Amino acid sequence: MKTELKAPFYSMRLSPKLHYCMGGAAITTEAEVVSASTCRPIPGLYAAGEVTGGVHGMDRLGGSSSVDCFVYGRIAGAEIAARQAKAA
Ligand SMILES: Cc1cc2nc3c(=O)[nH]c(=O)nc-3n(C[C@H](O)[C@H](O)[C@H](O)COP(=O)(O)OP(=O)(O)OC[C@H]3O[C@@H](n4cnc5c(N)ncnc54)[C@H](O)[C@@H]3O)c2cc1C
């Protein structure tokens, strides 16, 4: 460092925080939650975002989790609307 540092000095406390959790419920491409015991989709149960796991593989690109939320959130919404329309 070429610049001489002069007091007063200011500091802040930093602590580690969880940035993203890679684990979670497995989902299909239609955002249906897959049962851990049957490996089949659980009818009517959808998930999107950080509660899901496996979408990004073993690691994820920073900044891609919002896209995950938007894409699978939209897919889940469309699937639920289609189910409702079929049931009506
Ligand atoms: C510091 C930081 C920076 C980040 N920067 C980026 C970035 O630049 N780009 C990016 O793409 N991603 C970023 N991420 C990751 C991204 O923010 C998350 O992956 C994303 O917000 C997850 O959204 P989500 O809706 O799945 O979950 P959340 O945002 O966690 O939403 C879950 C919601 O459920 C509610 N909830 C929990 N339990 C219950 C309950 N029992 N009943 C009712 N409600 C409940 C919670 O209050 C919360 O509102 C960042 C994360 C952190 C921590």
The ligand as an SDF file (V2000), in Angstrom:
LIG
                    3D

 53 58  0  0  0  0  0  0  0  0999 V2000
  -27.6670  -12.2910    0.6530 C   0  0  0  0  0  0  0  0  0  0  0  0
  -28.3170  -13.0140   -0.5020 C   0  0  0  0  0  0  0  0  0  0  0  0
  -28.1260  -12.5570   -1.7930 C   0  0  0  0  0  0  0  0  0  0  0  0
  -28.7100  -13.2080   -2.8810 C   0  0  0  0  0  0  0  0  0  0  0  0
  -28.5060  -12.7350   -4.1360 N   0  0  0  0  0  0  0  0  0  0  0  0
  -29.1040  -13.3100   -5.1820 C   0  0  0  0  0  0  0  0  0  0  0  0
  -28.9520  -12.7780   -6.5010 C   0  0  0  0  0  0  0  0  0  0  0  0
  -28.2580  -11.7770   -6.7340 O   0  0  0  0  0  0  0  0  0  0  0  0
  -29.5880  -13.4200   -7.5110 N   0  0  0  0  0  0  0  0  0  0  0  0
  -30.3510  -14.5320   -7.3220 C   0  0  0  0  0  0  0  0  0  0  0  0
  -30.8970  -15.0530   -8.2830 O   0  0  0  0  0  0  0  0  0  0  0  0
  -30.5120  -15.0440   -6.0880 N   0  0  0  0  0  0  0  0  0  0  0  0
  -29.9220  -14.4660   -5.0170 C   0  0  0  0  0  0  0  0  0  0  0  0
  -30.0780  -15.0030   -3.7580 N   0  0  0  0  0  0  0  0  0  0  0  0
  -30.8750  -16.1980   -3.5950 C   0  0  0  0  0  0  0  0  0  0  0  0
  -32.3620  -15.8700   -3.7140 C   0  0  0  0  0  0  0  0  0  0  0  0
  -32.6320  -14.6850   -3.0020 O   0  0  0  0  0  0  0  0  0  0  0  0
  -33.1830  -17.0320   -3.1280 C   0  0  0  0  0  0  0  0  0  0  0  0
  -32.7900  -18.2600   -3.7020 O   0  0  0  0  0  0  0  0  0  0  0  0
  -34.6660  -16.7950   -3.3970 C   0  0  0  0  0  0  0  0  0  0  0  0
  -35.0820  -15.5840   -2.8000 O   0  0  0  0  0  0  0  0  0  0  0  0
  -35.4990  -17.9460   -2.8640 C   0  0  0  0  0  0  0  0  0  0  0  0
  -36.8570  -17.5840   -3.0580 O   0  0  0  0  0  0  0  0  0  0  0  0
  -38.0080  -18.5080   -2.5110 P   0  0  0  0  0  0  0  0  0  0  0  0
  -39.2800  -17.7900   -2.8160 O   0  0  0  0  0  0  0  0  0  0  0  0
  -37.8240  -19.8960   -3.0110 O   0  0  0  0  0  0  0  0  0  0  0  0
  -37.7500  -18.5910   -0.9390 O   0  0  0  0  0  0  0  0  0  0  0  0
  -37.8020  -17.4020    0.1230 P   0  0  0  0  0  0  0  0  0  0  0  0
  -37.4670  -16.0850   -0.5090 O   0  0  0  0  0  0  0  0  0  0  0  0
  -36.9730  -17.8860    1.2840 O   0  0  0  0  0  0  0  0  0  0  0  0
  -39.3380  -17.3410    0.5050 O   0  0  0  0  0  0  0  0  0  0  0  0
  -39.9100  -18.2700    1.3710 C   0  0  0  0  0  0  0  0  0  0  0  0
  -41.0540  -17.5560    2.0650 C   0  0  0  0  0  0  0  0  0  0  0  0
  -41.7920  -18.5100    2.8330 O   0  0  0  0  0  0  0  0  0  0  0  0
  -42.0700  -17.9250    4.0800 C   0  0  0  0  0  0  0  0  0  0  0  0
  -42.2920  -19.0190    5.0330 N   0  0  0  0  0  0  0  0  0  0  0  0
  -41.3700  -19.8370    5.6150 C   0  0  0  0  0  0  0  0  0  0  0  0
  -41.9780  -20.7220    6.4230 N   0  0  0  0  0  0  0  0  0  0  0  0
  -43.3020  -20.4580    6.3440 C   0  0  0  0  0  0  0  0  0  0  0  0
  -44.4430  -21.0450    6.9450 C   0  0  0  0  0  0  0  0  0  0  0  0
  -44.3520  -22.0890    7.7730 N   0  0  0  0  0  0  0  0  0  0  0  0
  -45.6470  -20.5470    6.6340 N   0  0  0  0  0  0  0  0  0  0  0  0
  -45.7670  -19.5120    5.7690 C   0  0  0  0  0  0  0  0  0  0  0  0
  -44.7200  -18.9110    5.1570 N   0  0  0  0  0  0  0  0  0  0  0  0
  -43.5050  -19.3950    5.4550 C   0  0  0  0  0  0  0  0  0  0  0  0
  -40.8690  -17.0730    4.4250 C   0  0  0  0  0  0  0  0  0  0  0  0
  -41.1930  -16.0870    5.3630 O   0  0  0  0  0  0  0  0  0  0  0  0
  -40.5560  -16.4780    3.0490 C   0  0  0  0  0  0  0  0  0  0  0  0
  -41.2720  -15.2930    2.8050 O   0  0  0  0  0  0  0  0  0  0  0  0
  -29.5130  -14.3590   -2.6580 C   0  0  0  0  0  0  0  0  0  0  0  0
  -29.7270  -14.8240   -1.3440 C   0  0  0  0  0  0  0  0  0  0  0  0
  -29.1340  -14.1620   -0.2830 C   0  0  0  0  0  0  0  0  0  0  0  0
  -29.3890  -14.6410    1.1200 C   0  0  0  0  0  0  0  0  0  0  0  0
  1  2  1  0
  2  3  1  0
  2 52  2  0
  3  4  2  0
  4  5  1  0
  4 50  1  0
  5  6  2  0
  6  7  1  0
  6 13  1  0
  7  8  2  0
  7  9  1  0
  9 10  1  0
 10 11  2  0
 10 12  1  0
 12 13  2  0
 13 14  1  0
 14 15  1  0
 14 50  1  0
 15 16  1  0
 16 17  1  0
 16 18  1  0
 18 19  1  0
 18 20  1  0
 20 21  1  0
 20 22  1  0
 22 23  1  0
 23 24  1  0
 24 25  2  0
 24 26  1  0
 24 27  1  0
 27 28  1  0
 28 29  2  0
 28 30  1  0
 28 31  1  0
 31 32  1  0
 32 33  1  0
 33 34  1  0
 33 48  1  0
 34 35  1  0
 35 36  1  0
 35 46  1  0
 36 37  1  0
 36 45  1  0
 37 38  2  0
 38 39  1  0
 39 40  1  0
 39 45  2  0
 40 41  1  0
 40 42  2  0
 42 43  1  0
 43 44  2  0
 44 45  1  0
 46 47  1  0
 46 48  1  0
 48 49  1  0
 50 51  2  0
 51 52  1  0
 52 53  1  0
M  END
$$$$
